[in-house]
Amino acid sequence: MTLRQSHRSGSSRLAAAAAAAVLLLGLALYDDGGKAAAAQRGMPEDIGGVPEEKKFKEDALNLPAYPDDAALIEFRPRGYSKNRFYVDRNSVSLGADWVVRYTAVIKSPSAVANVSYEGLRCKTSEYKVYAYGTRNGTWTNAREPKWQDVGSTAASFRYSLRVDYLCDSEAVGGRNAKDLIARLKGDPLNNFDMKER
């Protein structure tokens, strides 16, 4: 090996060592999740995702007035049922937590009504029953209400509310209660643009 070749070989080794050192330094800087580097650039520590979905904080419960028949909007679930299904237009709301809340009224052929005040999360496809209606027209709070999976059964009226009326995939199907009420008044079963039908 000549002196020149030895010098080149040493320079190559030195360059490789320097590159490795830079790489290790970079890894060390980002070992904390990139927080230090992000802070130096004036950026928040975590800029990924939607903040309200990263940490869900549910709004306080405020029960609506008991439903009045004159304010009921009938909707048609996908599955066959002898019952008739309604949402009280006066109860429909969209919270700061992006939960759609509504009063559901299900009437049997013999006019027996099951009434419940519920919440629906489009993002997670979950529902929660907050309260049930009583025969004397008042609310009784549900025992230990919890979020449950809506599921994908056509026989479930909640599945139809999520898929056909209140949600657009994982997003809420409107900007406010007025938009959601307009969707409930429509008839998605006769919407030929729906590919699932």
C-alpha positions as CSV (number, residue, x, y, z in Angstrom):
1,M,0.0,0.0,0.0
2,T,1.4,3.4,-1.0
3,L,1.4,6.4,1.3
4,R,-1.3,8.0,-0.9
5,Q,-3.5,4.9,-0.7
6,S,-3.0,4.8,3.1
7,H,-4.0,8.4,3.4
8,R,-7.1,7.8,1.3
9,S,-8.0,4.8,3.4
10,G,-7.5,6.8,6.6
11,S,-9.6,9.7,5.2
12,S,-12.4,7.2,4.3
13,R,-12.4,5.7,7.8
14,L,-12.5,9.2,9.3
15,A,-15.4,10.2,7.1
16,A,-17.3,7.0,8.0
17,A,-16.7,7.6,11.7
18,A,-17.9,11.2,11.4
19,A,-21.0,10.1,9.6
20,A,-21.7,7.5,12.3
21,A,-21.2,10.1,15.0
22,V,-23.7,12.5,13.3
23,L,-26.2,9.6,13.0
24,L,-25.9,8.7,16.7
25,L,-26.2,12.3,17.7
26,G,-29.4,12.6,15.6
27,L,-30.8,9.5,17.2
28,A,-30.1,10.8,20.6
29,L,-31.8,14.1,19.8
30,Y,-35.0,12.2,18.7
31,D,-34.8,9.6,21.4
32,D,-37.2,11.7,23.5
33,G,-39.9,11.5,20.8
34,G,-38.6,14.5,18.9
35,K,-39.9,16.9,21.7
36,A,-36.7,18.9,22.0
37,A,-36.3,19.3,18.2
38,A,-40.0,20.2,17.9
39,A,-39.7,22.8,20.7
40,Q,-36.7,24.3,19.0
41,R,-38.7,24.8,15.8
42,G,-41.6,26.4,17.8
43,M,-43.9,23.5,17.1
44,P,-46.2,21.7,19.6
45,E,-44.8,18.4,21.0
46,D,-47.4,16.4,19.3
47,I,-48.9,17.6,16.0
48,G,-50.4,14.3,14.8
49,G,-54.0,13.4,14.8
50,V,-57.1,15.3,15.8
51,P,-56.9,16.6,19.3
52,E,-60.5,16.0,20.3
53,E,-60.2,12.3,19.2
54,K,-56.8,11.8,21.0
55,K,-58.3,12.4,24.4
56,F,-62.1,12.2,24.5
57,K,-63.8,14.3,27.1
58,E,-67.6,13.8,27.3
59,D,-69.9,16.8,27.8
60,A,-71.9,17.0,31.0
61,L,-75.3,15.3,30.8
62,N,-78.3,17.6,30.3
63,L,-81.6,15.7,29.8
64,P,-83.9,17.3,27.2
65,A,-87.7,17.8,27.7
66,Y,-89.7,14.7,27.4
67,P,-90.7,14.1,23.8
68,D,-93.9,15.4,22.4
69,D,-95.6,13.4,19.6
70,A,-95.9,16.6,17.5
71,A,-92.1,16.8,17.4
72,L,-91.4,13.2,16.4
73,I,-89.6,12.6,13.1
74,E,-90.1,9.0,11.8
75,F,-87.2,7.2,10.2
76,R,-87.0,3.8,8.6
77,P,-84.3,1.3,9.8
78,R,-82.8,-1.1,7.2
79,G,-84.2,-4.2,8.9
80,Y,-87.9,-5.2,8.8
81,S,-89.9,-4.5,11.9
82,K,-93.5,-4.1,12.8
83,N,-92.5,-1.3,15.1
84,R,-92.3,2.4,14.1
85,F,-89.2,4.4,14.9
86,Y,-88.9,8.1,15.7
87,V,-86.4,10.8,16.8
88,D,-87.6,13.8,18.8
89,R,-86.4,16.8,16.7
90,N,-86.3,19.0,19.9
91,S,-83.8,16.6,21.5
92,V,-81.2,16.5,18.6
93,S,-77.9,18.1,19.5
94,L,-74.3,18.1,18.5
95,G,-72.0,18.6,21.5
96,A,-68.5,20.1,21.8
97,D,-67.4,16.5,22.3
98,W,-68.7,15.6,18.8
99,V,-71.4,13.3,20.2
100,V,-74.8,13.4,18.5
101,R,-77.5,13.2,21.1
102,Y,-81.2,12.4,20.5
103,T,-84.3,10.9,22.0
104,A,-85.4,7.7,20.3
105,V,-89.0,6.6,20.4
106,I,-90.0,3.1,19.3
107,K,-93.7,2.4,19.1
108,S,-95.1,-1.1,18.8
109,P,-98.2,-2.0,16.8
110,S,-100.2,-1.8,20.0
111,A,-98.9,1.8,20.6
112,V,-96.6,0.9,23.5
113,A,-93.7,3.3,23.4
114,N,-90.1,2.7,24.4
115,V,-88.3,6.0,25.0
116,S,-84.6,6.5,25.5
117,Y,-82.2,9.5,25.5
118,E,-79.0,8.4,23.8
119,G,-75.6,9.6,22.4
120,L,-73.9,8.4,19.3
121,R,-70.1,8.7,18.5
122,C,-69.6,8.5,14.7
123,K,-65.9,8.3,15.0
124,T,-65.9,5.1,17.1
125,S,-69.3,3.7,16.1
126,E,-70.5,3.6,19.7
127,Y,-73.7,4.6,21.4
128,K,-74.7,5.2,25.1
129,V,-78.1,5.2,26.7
130,Y,-78.3,8.0,29.2
131,A,-81.9,7.7,30.4
132,Y,-85.2,5.9,29.8
133,G,-88.6,7.3,29.6
134,T,-91.3,6.3,32.1
135,R,-95.0,5.8,31.8
136,N,-95.7,9.1,33.6
137,G,-93.6,11.1,31.0
138,T,-90.4,11.6,33.0
139,W,-86.8,10.4,32.7
140,T,-85.1,7.8,34.8
141,N,-81.3,7.8,34.5
142,A,-79.7,4.6,33.1
143,R,-77.7,2.6,35.6
144,E,-74.0,2.9,34.9
145,P,-74.3,4.0,31.3
146,K,-71.4,3.0,29.1
147,W,-70.3,3.3,25.5
148,Q,-71.2,0.2,23.5
149,D,-70.5,-0.9,19.9
150,V,-73.3,0.0,17.5
151,G,-72.5,-3.2,15.5
152,S,-73.4,-3.9,11.9
153,T,-76.8,-5.6,12.1
154,A,-79.4,-4.2,9.8
155,A,-82.1,-5.1,12.4
156,S,-80.6,-2.5,14.8
157,F,-82.2,0.9,14.6
158,R,-79.0,2.5,15.9
159,Y,-77.0,1.0,13.0
160,S,-79.4,2.7,10.6
161,L,-79.2,6.0,12.5
162,R,-75.4,5.8,12.2
163,V,-75.1,4.7,8.6
164,D,-78.1,6.3,6.9
165,Y,-78.9,9.4,8.9
166,L,-76.5,10.9,11.5
167,C,-73.0,10.0,10.3
168,D,-70.8,10.1,7.2
169,S,-68.5,7.2,7.8
170,E,-66.5,8.3,10.9
171,A,-67.6,11.9,10.6
172,V,-70.7,13.6,12.0
173,G,-73.2,14.0,9.1
174,G,-73.7,17.8,9.7
175,R,-72.3,20.9,11.3
176,N,-75.1,21.3,13.8
177,A,-78.5,20.1,15.0
178,K,-80.3,21.8,12.1
179,D,-78.2,19.8,9.6
180,L,-78.9,16.5,11.4
181,I,-82.6,17.1,11.6
182,A,-82.7,17.8,7.8
183,R,-81.0,14.4,7.3
184,L,-83.5,12.7,9.5
185,K,-86.4,14.3,7.5
186,G,-84.9,12.9,4.3
187,D,-85.5,9.3,3.1
188,P,-82.1,7.6,2.4
189,L,-83.9,4.4,1.5
190,N,-85.0,6.1,-1.7
191,N,-81.6,7.6,-2.4
192,F,-80.4,5.8,-5.4
193,D,-76.8,7.2,-5.0
194,M,-76.4,4.8,-2.0
195,K,-74.3,1.9,-3.3
196,E,-75.1,-0.3,-0.4
197,R,-78.7,-0.6,-1.3
